């Protein structure tokens, strides 16, 4: 007859602790996986919604943020050119006025 030995009390507690720990890790992994699936679904739905909104705005002629940024840069560029042109014209117009405003020198 084969005699079964009882495992030590410490060994049994260690086995139970490892079992509980692995079960907790497994449950945490399942929870993280479920949450990732849920969040991924939300992200996908949000992306589809954004694409639909962009398509609708484009259809009615609303410019994109990139188009507005390009237009703003062009307006800034043209404003700088206009300011430079205005300054050069003001400088050229003031030179004859000064010459006309002088009195002729008498010998």
Secondary structure, DSSP 8 states (H G I E B T S, - for coil): --------HHHHHHHHHHHHHHHHHHHHHHHHHHHHHHHHHHHHHHHHHHHHHHHHHHHTT---HHHHHHHHHHHHHHHHHHHHHHHHHHHHHHHHHHHHHS-----
